Amino acid sequence: MKKEWKKPVLEVLDVNMTMAGPGTSIPDAVQPDPDETVHYS
């Protein structure tokens, strides 16, 4: 039996909430990545 196509549901994202939080105390650009490999030269 063929499945019926369902319209995808879109989620509205709040741009004030980022990966690091509201972004007012710590900018996301300077947020350290714990999984990143650090290479010192």
N, CA, C and O atoms as a Maestro MAE file, in Angstrom:
{
 s_m_m2io_version
 :::
 2.0.0
}

f_m_ct {
 s_m_title
 :::
 protein
 m_atom[164] {
  # First column is atom index #
  i_m_mmod_type
  r_m_x_coord
  r_m_y_coord
  r_m_z_coord
  i_m_residue_number
  s_m_chain_name
  s_m_pdb_residue_name
  s_m_pdb_atom_name
  i_m_atomic_number
  :::
  1 25 0.842 -1.183 0.000 1 A "MET " " N  " 7
  2 3 0.000 0.000 0.000 1 A "MET " " CA " 6
  3 2 0.889 1.250 0.000 1 A "MET " " C  " 6
  4 15 1.878 1.322 0.729 1 A "MET " " O  " 8
  5 25 0.530 2.204 -0.806 2 A "LYS " " N  " 7
  6 3 1.325 3.417 -0.949 2 A "LYS " " CA " 6
  7 2 1.013 4.390 0.189 2 A "LYS " " C  " 6
  8 15 -0.146 4.581 0.557 2 A "LYS " " O  " 8
  9 25 2.080 5.009 0.746 3 A "LYS " " N  " 7
  10 3 1.890 5.976 1.830 3 A "LYS " " CA " 6
  11 2 1.428 7.310 1.263 3 A "LYS " " C  " 6
  12 15 1.844 7.722 0.180 3 A "LYS " " O  " 8
  13 25 0.569 7.968 2.008 4 A "GLU " " N  " 7
  14 3 0.077 9.270 1.582 4 A "GLU " " CA " 6
  15 2 1.069 10.350 2.008 4 A "GLU " " C  " 6
  16 15 1.591 10.331 3.123 4 A "GLU " " O  " 8
  17 25 1.321 11.304 1.087 5 A "TRP " " N  " 7
  18 3 2.266 12.378 1.357 5 A "TRP " " CA " 6
  19 2 1.693 13.322 2.392 5 A "TRP " " C  " 6
  20 15 0.529 13.715 2.309 5 A "TRP " " O  " 8
  21 25 2.513 13.687 3.372 6 A "LYS " " N  " 7
  22 3 2.100 14.629 4.409 6 A "LYS " " CA " 6
  23 2 2.925 15.890 4.275 6 A "LYS " " C  " 6
  24 15 4.128 15.829 4.020 6 A "LYS " " O  " 8
  25 25 2.282 17.033 4.447 7 A "LYS " " N  " 7
  26 3 2.974 18.315 4.361 7 A "LYS " " CA " 6
  27 2 3.908 18.451 5.561 7 A "LYS " " C  " 6
  28 15 3.477 18.221 6.691 7 A "LYS " " O  " 8
  29 25 5.200 18.826 5.348 8 A "PRO " " N  " 7
  30 3 6.121 18.978 6.473 8 A "PRO " " CA " 6
  31 2 5.727 20.158 7.361 8 A "PRO " " C  " 6
  32 15 5.198 21.166 6.894 8 A "PRO " " O  " 8
  33 25 6.000 20.001 8.641 9 A "VAL " " N  " 7
  34 3 5.700 21.048 9.612 9 A "VAL " " CA " 6
  35 2 6.967 21.847 9.854 9 A "VAL " " C  " 6
  36 15 8.019 21.278 10.146 9 A "VAL " " O  " 8
  37 25 6.870 23.167 9.734 10 A "LEU " " N  " 7
  38 3 8.030 24.027 9.956 10 A "LEU " " CA " 6
  39 2 8.042 24.528 11.383 10 A "LEU " " C  " 6
  40 15 7.006 24.867 11.955 10 A "LEU " " O  " 8
  41 25 9.246 24.568 11.950 11 A "GLU " " N  " 7
  42 3 9.414 25.050 13.315 11 A "GLU " " CA " 6
  43 2 9.997 26.463 13.255 11 A "GLU " " C  " 6
  44 15 10.958 26.715 12.528 11 A "GLU " " O  " 8
  45 25 9.412 27.377 14.020 12 A "VAL " " N  " 7
  46 3 9.899 28.750 14.061 12 A "VAL " " CA " 6
  47 2 10.969 28.844 15.142 12 A "VAL " " C  " 6
  48 15 10.715 28.542 16.308 12 A "VAL " " O  " 8
  49 25 12.168 29.268 14.743 13 A "LEU " " N  " 7
  50 3 13.283 29.374 15.678 13 A "LEU " " CA " 6
  51 2 13.436 30.811 16.149 13 A "LEU " " C  " 6
  52 15 13.269 31.754 15.376 13 A "LEU " " O  " 8
  53 25 13.750 30.963 17.416 14 A "ASP " " N  " 7
  54 3 13.993 32.281 17.996 14 A "ASP " " CA " 6
  55 2 15.475 32.601 17.827 14 A "ASP " " C  " 6
  56 15 16.324 31.898 18.377 14 A "ASP " " O  " 8
  57 25 15.796 33.649 17.077 15 A "VAL " " N  " 7
  58 3 17.195 33.966 16.818 15 A "VAL " " CA " 6
  59 2 17.908 34.501 18.052 15 A "VAL " " C  " 6
  60 15 19.136 34.585 18.053 15 A "VAL " " O  " 8
  61 25 17.181 34.862 19.094 16 A "ASN " " N  " 7
  62 3 17.812 35.336 20.324 16 A "ASN " " CA " 6
  63 2 18.409 34.178 21.127 16 A "ASN " " C  " 6
  64 15 19.287 34.398 21.961 16 A "ASN " " O  " 8
  65 25 17.955 32.979 20.893 17 A "MET " " N  " 7
  66 3 18.493 31.819 21.593 17 A "MET " " CA " 6
  67 2 19.432 31.079 20.660 17 A "MET " " C  " 6
  68 15 18.999 30.511 19.658 17 A "MET " " O  " 8
  69 25 20.721 31.083 20.986 18 A "THR " " N  " 7
  70 3 21.729 30.426 20.159 18 A "THR " " CA " 6
  71 2 22.311 29.250 20.924 18 A "THR " " C  " 6
  72 15 21.813 28.890 21.991 18 A "THR " " O  " 8
  73 25 23.361 28.654 20.384 19 A "MET " " N  " 7
  74 3 23.971 27.487 21.033 19 A "MET " " CA " 6
  75 2 24.520 27.818 22.416 19 A "MET " " C  " 6
  76 15 24.513 26.962 23.301 19 A "MET " " O  " 8
  77 25 24.993 29.042 22.614 20 A "ALA " " N  " 7
  78 3 25.581 29.414 23.896 20 A "ALA " " CA " 6
  79 2 24.576 30.100 24.816 20 A "ALA " " C  " 6
  80 15 24.945 30.520 25.913 20 A "ALA " " O  " 8
  81 25 23.337 30.223 24.405 21 A "GLY " " N  " 7
  82 3 22.329 30.885 25.217 21 A "GLY " " CA " 6
  83 2 21.919 32.208 24.589 21 A "GLY " " C  " 6
  84 15 22.010 32.367 23.372 21 A "GLY " " O  " 8
  85 25 21.475 33.148 25.391 22 A "PRO " " N  " 7
  86 3 20.996 34.416 24.854 22 A "PRO " " CA " 6
  87 2 22.063 35.221 24.116 22 A "PRO " " C  " 6
  88 15 21.721 36.018 23.243 22 A "PRO " " O  " 8
  89 25 23.325 35.041 24.433 23 A "GLY " " N  " 7
  90 3 24.389 35.711 23.711 23 A "GLY " " CA " 6
  91 2 24.692 37.105 24.221 23 A "GLY " " C  " 6
  92 15 25.384 37.871 23.549 23 A "GLY " " O  " 8
  93 25 24.191 37.445 25.387 24 A "THR " " N  " 7
  94 3 24.460 38.788 25.905 24 A "THR " " CA " 6
  95 2 25.707 38.812 26.773 24 A "THR " " C  " 6
  96 15 26.402 39.827 26.816 24 A "THR " " O  " 8
  97 25 26.011 37.708 27.471 25 A "SER " " N  " 7
  98 3 27.187 37.706 28.342 25 A "SER " " CA " 6
  99 2 28.428 37.160 27.647 25 A "SER " " C  " 6
  100 15 29.519 37.704 27.817 25 A "SER " " O  " 8
  101 25 28.275 36.082 26.860 26 A "ILE " " N  " 7
  102 3 29.406 35.474 26.150 26 A "ILE " " CA " 6
  103 2 29.058 35.410 24.668 26 A "ILE " " C  " 6
  104 15 28.127 34.695 24.298 26 A "ILE " " O  " 8
  105 25 29.771 36.131 23.809 27 A "PRO " " N  " 7
  106 3 29.503 36.029 22.362 27 A "PRO " " CA " 6
  107 2 29.791 34.616 21.866 27 A "PRO " " C  " 6
  108 15 30.720 33.964 22.343 27 A "PRO " " O  " 8
  109 25 29.003 34.149 20.917 28 A "ASP " " N  " 7
  110 3 29.185 32.803 20.381 28 A "ASP " " CA " 6
  111 2 30.508 32.652 19.649 28 A "ASP " " C  " 6
  112 15 31.039 31.545 19.559 28 A "ASP " " O  " 8
  113 25 31.051 33.752 19.121 29 A "ALA " " N  " 7
  114 3 32.288 33.670 18.347 29 A "ALA " " CA " 6
  115 2 33.479 33.273 19.221 29 A "ALA " " C  " 6
  116 15 34.435 32.688 18.711 29 A "ALA " " O  " 8
  117 25 33.449 33.571 20.514 30 A "VAL " " N  " 7
  118 3 34.575 33.245 21.386 30 A "VAL " " CA " 6
  119 2 34.269 32.059 22.295 30 A "VAL " " C  " 6
  120 15 35.053 31.751 23.193 30 A "VAL " " O  " 8
  121 25 33.141 31.395 22.071 31 A "GLN " " N  " 7
  122 3 32.769 30.238 22.876 31 A "GLN " " CA " 6
  123 2 33.667 29.065 22.491 31 A "GLN " " C  " 6
  124 15 33.664 28.681 21.322 31 A "GLN " " O  " 8
  125 25 34.439 28.471 23.411 32 A "PRO " " N  " 7
  126 3 35.333 27.373 23.056 32 A "PRO " " CA " 6
  127 2 34.547 26.109 22.706 32 A "PRO " " C  " 6
  128 15 33.478 25.855 23.262 32 A "PRO " " O  " 8
  129 25 35.087 25.330 21.787 33 A "ASP " " N  " 7
  130 3 34.483 24.071 21.377 33 A "ASP " " CA " 6
  131 2 35.225 22.938 22.080 33 A "ASP " " C  " 6
  132 15 36.397 22.711 21.783 33 A "ASP " " O  " 8
  133 25 34.583 22.223 22.998 34 A "PRO " " N  " 7
  134 3 35.289 21.165 23.739 34 A "PRO " " CA " 6
  135 2 35.706 19.987 22.864 34 A "PRO " " C  " 6
  136 15 36.621 19.254 23.238 34 A "PRO " " O  " 8
  137 25 35.064 19.779 21.712 35 A "ASP " " N  " 7
  138 3 35.394 18.650 20.848 35 A "ASP " " CA " 6
  139 2 36.457 18.993 19.809 35 A "ASP " " C  " 6
  140 15 36.935 18.106 19.102 35 A "ASP " " O  " 8
  141 25 36.832 20.259 19.707 36 A "GLU " " N  " 7
  142 3 37.791 20.678 18.684 36 A "GLU " " CA " 6
  143 2 39.210 20.293 19.087 36 A "GLU " " C  " 6
  144 15 39.592 20.442 20.248 36 A "GLU " " O  " 8
  145 25 39.989 19.798 18.127 37 A "THR " " N  " 7
  146 3 41.385 19.465 18.358 37 A "THR " " CA " 6
  147 2 42.201 20.744 18.313 37 A "THR " " C  " 6
  148 15 42.128 21.490 17.337 37 A "THR " " O  " 8
  149 25 42.976 21.008 19.354 38 A "VAL " " N  " 7
  150 3 43.766 22.230 19.431 38 A "VAL " " CA " 6
  151 2 45.175 21.933 18.956 38 A "VAL " " C  " 6
  152 15 45.840 21.035 19.472 38 A "VAL " " O  " 8
  153 25 45.629 22.704 17.958 39 A "HIS " " N  " 7
  154 3 46.986 22.555 17.427 39 A "HIS " " CA " 6
  155 2 47.766 23.813 17.775 39 A "HIS " " C  " 6
  156 15 47.430 24.903 17.312 39 A "HIS " " O  " 8
  157 25 48.795 23.668 18.581 40 A "TYR " " N  " 7
  158 3 49.638 24.804 18.938 40 A "TYR " " CA " 6
  159 2 50.858 24.807 18.037 40 A "TYR " " C  " 6
  160 15 51.466 23.766 17.789 40 A "TYR " " O  " 8
  161 25 51.212 25.998 17.548 41 A "SER " " N  " 7
  162 3 52.386 26.069 16.667 41 A "SER " " CA " 6
  163 2 53.557 26.689 17.387 41 A "SER " " C  " 6
  164 15 54.633 26.832 16.806 41 A "SER " " O  " 8
  :::
 }
 m_bond[163] {
  # First column is bond index #
  i_m_from
  i_m_to
  i_m_order
  :::
  1 1 2 1
  2 2 3 1
  3 3 4 2
  4 3 5 1
  5 5 6 1
  6 6 7 1
  7 7 8 2
  8 7 9 1
  9 9 10 1
  10 10 11 1
  11 11 12 2
  12 11 13 1
  13 13 14 1
  14 14 15 1
  15 15 16 2
  16 15 17 1
  17 17 18 1
  18 18 19 1
  19 19 20 2
  20 19 21 1
  21 21 22 1
  22 22 23 1
  23 23 24 2
  24 23 25 1
  25 25 26 1
  26 26 27 1
  27 27 28 2
  28 27 29 1
  29 29 30 1
  30 30 31 1
  31 31 32 2
  32 31 33 1
  33 33 34 1
  34 34 35 1
  35 35 36 2
  36 35 37 1
  37 37 38 1
  38 38 39 1
  39 39 40 2
  40 39 41 1
  41 41 42 1
  42 42 43 1
  43 43 44 2
  44 43 45 1
  45 45 46 1
  46 46 47 1
  47 47 48 2
  48 47 49 1
  49 49 50 1
  50 50 51 1
  51 51 52 2
  52 51 53 1
  53 53 54 1
  54 54 55 1
  55 55 56 2
  56 55 57 1
  57 57 58 1
  58 58 59 1
  59 59 60 2
  60 59 61 1
  61 61 62 1
  62 62 63 1
  63 63 64 2
  64 63 65 1
  65 65 66 1
  66 66 67 1
  67 67 68 2
  68 67 69 1
  69 69 70 1
  70 70 71 1
  71 71 72 2
  72 71 73 1
  73 73 74 1
  74 74 75 1
  75 75 76 2
  76 75 77 1
  77 77 78 1
  78 78 79 1
  79 79 80 2
  80 79 81 1
  81 81 82 1
  82 82 83 1
  83 83 84 2
  84 83 85 1
  85 85 86 1
  86 86 87 1
  87 87 88 2
  88 87 89 1
  89 89 90 1
  90 90 91 1
  91 91 92 2
  92 91 93 1
  93 93 94 1
  94 94 95 1
  95 95 96 2
  96 95 97 1
  97 97 98 1
  98 98 99 1
  99 99 100 2
  100 99 101 1
  101 101 102 1
  102 102 103 1
  103 103 104 2
  104 103 105 1
  105 105 106 1
  106 106 107 1
  107 107 108 2
  108 107 109 1
  109 109 110 1
  110 110 111 1
  111 111 112 2
  112 111 113 1
  113 113 114 1
  114 114 115 1
  115 115 116 2
  116 115 117 1
  117 117 118 1
  118 118 119 1
  119 119 120 2
  120 119 121 1
  121 121 122 1
  122 122 123 1
  123 123 124 2
  124 123 125 1
  125 125 126 1
  126 126 127 1
  127 127 128 2
  128 127 129 1
  129 129 130 1
  130 130 131 1
  131 131 132 2
  132 131 133 1
  133 133 134 1
  134 134 135 1
  135 135 136 2
  136 135 137 1
  137 137 138 1
  138 138 139 1
  139 139 140 2
  140 139 141 1
  141 141 142 1
  142 142 143 1
  143 143 144 2
  144 143 145 1
  145 145 146 1
  146 146 147 1
  147 147 148 2
  148 147 149 1
  149 149 150 1
  150 150 151 1
  151 151 152 2
  152 151 153 1
  153 153 154 1
  154 154 155 1
  155 155 156 2
  156 155 157 1
  157 157 158 1
  158 158 159 1
  159 159 160 2
  160 159 161 1
  161 161 162 1
  162 162 163 1
  163 163 164 2
  :::
 }
}
